[in-house]
Amino acid sequence: MSTISFKEFLLLQEKICPLISDQQLKDLETFGDRLLAKFDIDIEFSKHFKERMSDSRNDPCIVINEIQKLFKKIQKDKGKKVSSIFKQTDIEAILKDVEKELNIPVVLRYDKKNDELDLVLKTIMRKKNFQSPNQSISY
């Protein structure tokens, strides 16, 4: 069995992104829902989104505060960019935070029961020049 030095251990720890708890994700969803409710936009997260938030391939690690700031940008825009591409049900798009290099594939779905637009965040990644055949919504 090989051992590593304390310095090597610290370097390994720096590369590990903190795990996001279910409660933190629920609180983030509540935060987004409250900000965007007046624009009839409801936030939802996929299971994969939570897993990707804590993925060490995101350099630097993605933190909840960055997602909150993105929700605030959507609020400042009054949800217009998100709502404008919604012309039919189950539209896939890429939500981008240009400043933070965050790319979030989403599904926009009209919820007839609640008369609102469900914004389902499928996954998240930090990557420069992310390309997708889907339409992008940049903030």
N, C-alpha and C positions, 0 to 999 in steps of 0.2 A: 504494500500500500504506500503510495507516495503522499507526501505532505506538501502543502504550499505555505509560503510565508504570509505573514499578516498583511504585508503590502499587496501581495497578489490577491489575497482574500478581499481586501478593500476595493481593488480594481474590478474584481468580479461582481461585487455588490453594486458598484456604480452602474454596471451594464444591465442590471435587473430592474425592470420597471415595477413599481408598487402595484399590488393587486387591488382592483376596484371591487369593493364589497357590493352585495345586492342592495343594501341600504343606501350606499352612496349613489348608485345608479337610480334607485327609486327617487331619492331626493333631487337628483339632476333632472329627472323626468318631470317631477312636480314643479321645479324651478322653470323649466321650459314651457310647461303647460300654462303656468300663471302669466308668464311674459307674453305669450302668443295667443291666449284665449280670446282677446278682443278682436283678433284677426281670423278667428275660427280655424286655428291651426292647433292640432293636438300632436304632441310628441310621443313616439313609441321607440323602444330599442329592441333589436333582435338579440338573441343569446350570443351570437357571434360578435356583436358590437362590444359587449363586455369583455370577451376574451381578447379581442384585438386592442382594446384600450391599454391592457397590461403587457402587450407584446414588446419584447426587447428590440425588435427590428425597427421600432419607432425611435429615431434618434434625433433630438432628445425625447425622453418618455413623454407621452401625452398625459396632461393633468386635467382634472375636472374643470378648473378655472378657465381653460382654453375653450371648452365646449360652452360654458356659461357665456363667455364673451361672444362666441359665434351666435348664440341665441339672442344676445343683446343687439348684434348687428342686424339680425332678421327683424327684430322688434323696431329698430330705428328706421328700417326700410318699410315698416308697416306690413311686412309679409308679402309685399307686391311681387318681388322676384320669384318667390316660391309659388305664389298663387297664379302668376302669369303663365307658367308652363303647363298648368293643370288644365287640360282640355278634355280628357277622358279618364277613365279609371285605370288604376295601376300603372302609372307612368314611372319609369325609372330615370333617375338623374344623378348627377354628382354634385353634392354640396361642397363648395371649396372655400376655405379660409386662406386667401392668397398670402396674407402676412405671416401666418403660422405654418404654411405649407401643409394644411390638413385637407384630406380628401375623404369625403363620406358618401359612399353610394347609398342612395335613399330610394324608397318607393313612396310615391304620392298617391293616396287612395281617398276617394270621397266616401265619407261615412254618412249614409242617408239617415240612419237612425238619429244621429246627433247633429246633422246638418253642419258638418265641419270637414276640414281636410286633415287626414291623418298623415303625418310625416314620419315614416318608419325609417330609422337609421339602421342600415343593415350591417355595416362594418365601418372601420376607420383606419386610416394609415397616414403617416407623415412621409410625403414623397414629393420631390421636386419634379415638375413637368409631368405629372400624372396624366395619362391619356386614356380616354374611354370613348366608345362610339355613342354613349348616352349624352344628352344635353347637360351642360354645366351651369350651375348657379353660383356665381362668384361673389364673395364679400371681401 
